[in-house]
Amino acid sequence: MLVDSGRLHIAVQKSGRLADYSRGLLRDAGLKIQNGKNALTARVDNFPIDLMFVRDDDIPTFVADGVCEFGMVGRNVLEEFALDQPEARFEVIAPLGFGRCALKIAAPEATPYRGPESLAGARVATSYPRLTRRFLDERGIDATVVRMNGAVELAPRLGIAGFICDLVSTGATLEANGLVPVETVMESEAVLVRTLKPLSAAKQGLSDNLWRRIEGVLATQESKYIMLNAPEEALDAIAAILPGAESPTIIPLAGRAGHFAVHAVCQESVFWETLEKLKAAGASAILVMPIEKMMM
């Protein structure tokens, strides 16, 4: 256990697909991280936080044990851990919007597949044995789960198993090995987790402050600030079109009676089709801008 220095600790992946995104999110939250990419820890200069660079499957343990107050980890890793440690003390605070992928069962292209019943009596190689077993048990499928720590996609070619269960992002690795996905076990993305171990009042205050910053960054990922002009009779229709907007600000336009400026934060994606609908409803001078920071 780390000596309590009064600083918060965040566990992030040392290397891999989530590592850079996790650091980027923290930087967007205003944290100035010392260069520690190849070290085990890095200090934050402008906030009492230390980053811990660890293997992704160690992050749930660090957070559950209270060694780190926060962690950023794939939901697939977290659920695999939770199936083995149901008493673990942590909570998922929010999805982080990156690292999206799916845990899928795949088969060689030549293998006939008629649904989950085709897995009965088969061997399924995977790095996620508990999630795979849960999927099979929920469907009443009697199959053998073969645990592998890597190169899972080679299992059918080597005769280790007839099927695999592995993470799929683009599908390129499966295709390169002559495999096709046949079932989705779970959808996954990076999530922010927090320990349930009690914190001192000072650390709780730091924790709340950090979460407010991260929440603000997450809120801006899809959010856009929209400004437009519209006649009074079009305001209701325009407010109904604005995606995810709550209580837009409506300001009378100087020198144009019956016309208003409408400002709104839209918390959903704004597509060209949305702008065309706004235009058709009577909006003009439509401006869409990104939001750099937002405090919830």
Order of alpha helices (4+ residues) and beta strands (2+ residues): beta-alpha-beta-beta-alpha-beta-alpha-beta-beta-beta-alpha-beta-alpha-beta-alpha-beta-beta-alpha-beta-alpha-beta-beta-alpha-beta
